[in-house]
Amino acid sequence: MATGRFTTPQASIQLGTGNTTLYTVPTGFYSVFNVSLCNTGSTAVTIQLALATTATPGTSEWIEYGTTIAPKGVFERTGLVGQPGLNVVALASTGSVINATVYGIETSTT
């Protein structure tokens, strides 16, 4: 059972302007997790966040769409629950200024 940060390596991932898979729930586990997005830039950035069955989310899989993070601001979604194979996918309107971290717990389904 893993706890703490799920991103690999154990550090933040910088978002680009295309879909970035931040975390995939492993086979045989479910996960309770949080997503933190930090804008390190000096201008506002718009983000999208999805819980998706693939690395390319469908229209109905976005849980945040067009959400703005202020300069030096933080956006968090907490208490998310994912089944095996679920992908956490995000993108930003400006690349290389949003640091993303996924953290929580994984619990075996067996």
matplotlib code that plots the C-alpha trace (Angstrom):
import matplotlib.pyplot as plt

x = [0.0, 1.5, 0.9, 2.1, 3.0, 2.0, 3.9, 7.1, 9.7, 8.5, 8.2, 5.9, 5.2, 5.1, 2.0, 2.2, -0.5, -1.4, -2.9, -0.5, -1.3, -0.4, -1.3, -3.0, -4.5, -2.7, -4.4, -5.6, -6.0, -8.4, -7.1, -8.2, -6.2, -5.9, -4.6, -2.6, -1.8, 0.5, 1.0, 4.7, 4.3, 3.5, 0.3, -3.0, -3.2, -6.3, -6.3, -8.4, -8.5, -10.0, -10.6, -10.5, -10.5, -7.7, -5.0, -7.3, -10.3, -13.8, -16.1, -17.9, -14.6, -13.4, -14.1, -12.5, -12.6, -11.5, -10.6, -8.2, -5.3, -4.0, -0.3, 1.5, -1.9, -2.8, -5.8, -6.7, -9.2, -9.5, -11.2, -11.1, -11.6, -10.4, -10.9, -8.1, -7.0, -8.4, -6.2, -5.7, -5.1, -4.5, -3.4, -2.7, -3.1, 0.6, 3.3, 6.0, 4.4, 1.9, 3.4, 1.1, 1.2, -1.1, -1.0, -3.1, -3.4, -3.7, -5.6, -5.7, -9.0, -8.1]
y = [0.0, 3.3, 6.6, 10.1, 11.5, 9.3, 11.2, 9.6, 10.6, 11.7, 15.3, 17.6, 17.3, 20.5, 20.7, 21.5, 22.7, 19.1, 16.3, 15.1, 12.0, 12.8, 9.4, 6.1, 4.0, 0.6, -2.7, -4.4, -1.1, 1.8, 5.2, 8.1, 11.1, 14.9, 16.9, 20.2, 22.6, 25.5, 28.4, 29.5, 32.1, 35.8, 35.7, 33.8, 30.3, 28.4, 24.6, 21.5, 18.4, 15.1, 11.6, 9.5, 5.9, 6.8, 9.4, 11.3, 12.4, 12.4, 15.4, 14.0, 13.1, 16.7, 17.7, 21.1, 23.0, 26.6, 27.1, 30.0, 29.9, 33.3, 34.2, 32.3, 30.7, 27.2, 25.0, 21.8, 19.1, 16.8, 13.6, 12.1, 8.3, 6.2, 2.6, 0.6, 2.0, 5.5, 8.3, 11.7, 14.0, 17.7, 20.5, 24.2, 27.2, 28.1, 25.4, 25.0, 27.2, 24.8, 22.3, 19.3, 16.9, 13.9, 12.5, 10.2, 6.4, 3.3, 0.3, -3.2, -4.5, -8.1]
z = [0.0, -1.1, 0.8, 0.2, -3.2, -6.1, -8.9, -10.1, -9.2, -5.8, -6.9, -8.8, -12.5, -14.6, -16.8, -20.5, -22.8, -23.8, -21.7, -19.0, -17.0, -13.4, -11.9, -12.8, -10.1, -10.2, -10.9, -7.7, -5.8, -5.2, -4.2, -2.1, -3.2, -3.6, -6.5, -5.9, -8.8, -8.0, -10.4, -10.1, -12.8, -12.7, -14.7, -14.3, -15.9, -16.9, -16.1, -16.9, -14.7, -15.5, -14.0, -17.1, -18.4, -20.8, -21.2, -23.5, -21.5, -23.0, -22.6, -19.6, -17.7, -17.0, -13.4, -13.8, -17.1, -17.7, -14.0, -13.5, -11.0, -10.0, -10.2, -7.3, -6.5, -5.6, -6.7, -4.9, -5.3, -2.2, -1.3, -4.8, -5.1, -8.0, -9.1, -10.8, -14.1, -13.5, -14.9, -13.4, -16.4, -16.5, -18.8, -18.6, -20.9, -20.4, -20.2, -17.6, -14.9, -13.1, -10.8, -10.1, -7.2, -6.5, -3.0, -0.9, -0.2, -2.2, -0.7, -2.1, -3.5, -2.6]

ax = plt.figure().add_subplot(projection="3d")
ax.plot(x, y, z, "-o")
ax.set_aspect("equal")
plt.show()
